[in-house]
Amino acid sequence: MIEIEHLTKCYGSFRAVGDVSLSIPNGQVLGLLGPNGAGKTTIIRVMTGYLPPTRGKASVEGFDSVTQSHEVRRRLGYLPEANPLYGEMRVVEYLGFRGRIFGLARAQRKTAVDRVVERCWLKEMRKRQIGRLSKGYKQRVGLAAAMLHQPPVLVLDEPTSGLDPIQIRETRHLIRELAGDHTMVLSSHILPEVEVTCDRIVIIARGGIRADGTVDQLKQKAGDSQHYVLEVKPESGNGSMRDAIRNISGVSRVDETTIDGWTRYEITGDATSRDLREPLGRVVSESRVPCRELHRESGSLEQLFVRITSEGDAS
C-alpha cells in the first residue's frame, strides 16, 4: 500500500531524514515511534505529498507523492498534529465544506457526513460550534474530516497530543475500531500509544530507522541486553560500591540515582554475559551495606526505546 524508498529530506544543511526505506502492506497499523525531532513528521509530510523529498521517493498504491500527488491525496486521510479546523463553523458545516473540497456531490456529502459523524461518535455534537468543543471532540472532528472520502489509508500525526487520560483512551479505542477498514500510519512519541494500537512499530531516531518489528519482536530485541536494579544504603559514600559494580565482568553500563537516602543502581549487562545477580549479590555482601532490592528486569519496549534514544544523545 505504501512504499518509501531511500528517502532523504534536508532543510538547508540540516538532514532531518536520511536514507529511510519502508514498506507498509495493505491493512497494517504501523506506529512511527520516536522522540520529538526524530524525523517522524517529516516522513509523514513527504509520504502525504505536503513536502517533496530531497532524494528518494514515496508512493501510495503505486502513485508517486510528487509527480502524482493528486492521486496520492485521493487515497489518503491525513490528520496532522496541528488539527486545522474553523472554530466558527458548526461540525456538520465544516464536514460538508471538507466534502466539497474532496469533490463529493451533494447527495454523497450528506451520506458521507452522516457516516463519519456516526463512526466518530459525534452525533450529539453535529450542530455544535467547533470552537466550543473540547480538545478531544476537536480531534474527532479532524479524524471524521479525514475519513469523508473513504480513503484506504489514514495517517495520524500525534492524534492524542494534548488530550486528558479519558480522551486518550476514547481516541485509542476509536483508532482500533477504524483499523479494520484502513491501512493506518500512527506517529507518536508516547510509547504506550503505539504499543496498544499498532500491529507493527518502527522506532525513528536521528532521522533514521533504528528498530522495526511487532511489539513481541521488539521486546525480544530489548531482551538481548540484560538489565538489573540494585538499591542499597551505603554507610560511608558510594564510590567504592559503584566501582565494584563496574568491575564485574559483563557489566557494560551503570546509572546511579538517589531515592529517599537509598542509592539505586540501574545496571546493563552485555548480551553475552551470564546472569549478574550472583556477582552483584556478592558485591553487596562484601560491602556490608543494607540492601532492599536486587532484581533482573525482563526485556521491554521502553528499555529498547530508551537505549536507542540515549545512544543518540551520546553521539
Buried (B, 14 or more C-beta within 10 A) or exposed (E): BBBBBEBBBBEEEEBBBBBBEBEBEEBBBBBBBBBEBBBBBBBBBBBBBBBBBBEBBBBBBEBBBBEBBEBBBBBBBBBBBEBEBEEEBBBBBBBBEBBEEBEBEEEBBBEBBBBBBEBBBBEEBBEBBBEEBEEBBBBBBBBBBBBBBEBBBBBBBBBBBEBEEEBBEBBBEBBBEBBEEBBBBBBBBEBEBBBBBBBBBBBBBBBBBBBBBEBEEBBEBBBEBBBBBBBBEBEEEBEEBBEBBEEBEBBEBBEBEEEEEBBBBBBBBBEEBEEBBEBBEEBBEEBEBEBEEBEBBEBBBBBBBEBBBEEBEEE
